[in-house]
Amino acid sequence: MAREQAAKPVEVLLVEDDPGDVLLTQETLLESKIQTNLHVVGDGVEALAFLRKEGAYASVPRPDLILLDLNMPRKDGREVLADVKEDPDLKTIPVAVLTTSSQDEDILKSYQLHANCYITKPVGLEQFSTVVQSLEDFWFAIVKLPPK
């Protein structure tokens, strides 16, 4: 099974408004042994348009995993998470919350909204790369993802 998954790139949607974190994620995934296609949107409104294939996103692939920041302009990650998990067509897509917040209420709320995991972004470059690599190893080498 792992060979079948490796032959086809894994589609990842990164919902992140910090250009530095976007760049770090891109660089870490480029160095990976698992082939991924990273799609990036800068806020929750764009994320939902991407997921619902609206407008400019009409021909995008369905993501295998969503990496979701919580604190963003226009529509925050909590709202996006709620919308995704309430939508019958989207709710099976795993959502990993990747955010700077380590507040108990954010962690609790994310899990109440059915986040699949919650990770606090580390501050340092090396630690951030380690977290992204660990996410990738877990979600794409160990976990069996739902069919599209």
C-alpha positions in Angstrom: 0.0 0.0 0.0 2.8 2.5 0.8 4.1 2.1 -2.7 0.7 2.9 -4.2 0.5 6.0 -2.1 4.1 7.0 -2.9 3.5 6.8 -6.7 0.8 9.5 -6.5 1.6 12.9 -4.9 -0.2 13.7 -1.7 -2.3 16.9 -2.0 -1.8 19.3 1.0 -3.7 22.5 1.5 -1.9 24.9 3.8 -4.1 27.7 5.2 -1.6 30.2 6.5 -1.3 34.0 6.4 2.4 34.2 7.6 4.7 34.2 4.5 7.6 33.0 6.7 5.7 29.9 7.8 4.6 29.2 4.3 8.2 29.3 3.1 9.4 27.0 5.9 6.6 24.5 5.1 7.4 24.6 1.4 11.1 24.1 2.0 10.6 21.2 4.4 8.1 19.4 2.0 10.5 19.9 -0.9 13.3 18.0 1.0 10.9 15.2 1.8 11.0 11.7 0.5 7.3 11.7 0.0 6.1 13.6 -3.0 3.6 16.3 -2.1 1.7 19.0 -4.0 1.4 21.9 -1.6 -1.4 24.4 -2.2 -1.4 27.6 -0.2 -4.2 30.0 0.6 -3.8 33.0 2.9 -7.1 33.1 4.8 -10.3 31.2 5.7 -12.4 32.7 2.9 -9.9 31.5 0.3 -9.6 28.1 2.0 -13.3 27.4 1.7 -13.4 28.6 -1.9 -10.5 26.2 -2.6 -12.2 23.3 -0.8 -15.6 24.0 -2.5 -13.8 24.5 -5.9 -15.3 28.0 -6.4 -14.1 30.6 -8.9 -10.4 30.4 -9.6 -10.2 27.2 -7.7 -12.7 25.3 -9.9 -10.1 22.7 -11.1 -8.0 22.2 -8.0 -7.6 18.7 -6.5 -9.2 17.7 -3.3 -6.6 17.8 -0.5 -5.6 14.7 1.4 -4.7 16.9 4.4 -5.4 20.4 5.5 -2.8 22.2 7.6 -4.8 25.0 9.3 -3.6 28.1 11.1 -6.2 29.5 13.6 -5.5 33.2 13.6 -6.1 34.7 10.2 -7.8 37.6 8.6 -11.3 37.6 7.1 -12.3 34.1 8.4 -10.3 32.5 11.2 -9.3 28.9 11.4 -11.9 28.0 14.0 -14.6 29.1 11.6 -13.0 27.2 8.7 -12.7 24.1 10.8 -16.4 24.3 11.8 -17.4 24.7 8.2 -15.3 21.9 7.0 -16.4 19.4 9.6 -20.1 20.3 9.1 -19.9 19.8 5.3 -20.7 16.2 4.3 -18.4 16.5 1.3 -15.4 17.8 3.2 -15.7 16.4 6.7 -13.6 13.3 6.0 -10.5 15.4 5.0 -8.1 15.3 8.0 -7.4 18.7 9.5 -4.2 19.4 11.4 -4.3 22.6 13.3 -0.8 24.2 13.2 -0.8 27.4 15.1 1.1 29.6 17.5 -1.6 29.4 20.2 -1.0 27.1 23.1 -4.1 28.4 25.0 -6.2 25.6 26.5 -9.4 27.2 25.2 -8.1 27.1 21.6 -7.0 23.4 22.0 -10.3 22.4 23.5 -12.3 24.3 20.9 -10.4 22.8 18.0 -11.0 19.3 19.2 -14.7 20.1 19.9 -14.8 21.2 16.2 -13.3 17.8 15.3 -9.7 18.7 14.5 -7.7 15.6 13.8 -4.7 17.0 15.7 -3.5 20.2 17.3 0.2 21.3 17.1 1.7 24.5 18.5 4.2 25.9 16.1 7.7 26.0 17.5 9.6 29.3 17.3 12.9 28.1 15.8 13.5 27.1 12.2 14.9 23.7 12.9 12.1 22.8 15.3 9.5 24.0 12.8 11.0 21.8 10.1 11.0 18.9 12.5 7.3 19.4 13.2 6.4 19.6 9.5 8.5 16.5 8.8 6.8 14.6 11.7 3.4 15.6 10.4 4.3 14.4 6.9 5.7 11.1 8.2 2.7 10.5 10.3 -0.1 11.5 7.9 1.5 10.1 4.7 3.6 7.1 5.8 1.7 5.7 8.8 -2.0 6.8 8.6 -4.4 5.3 6.0 -6.2 8.4 4.5 -9.8 8.2 3.4 -10.5 7.7 -0.3 -11.3 10.9 -2.3 
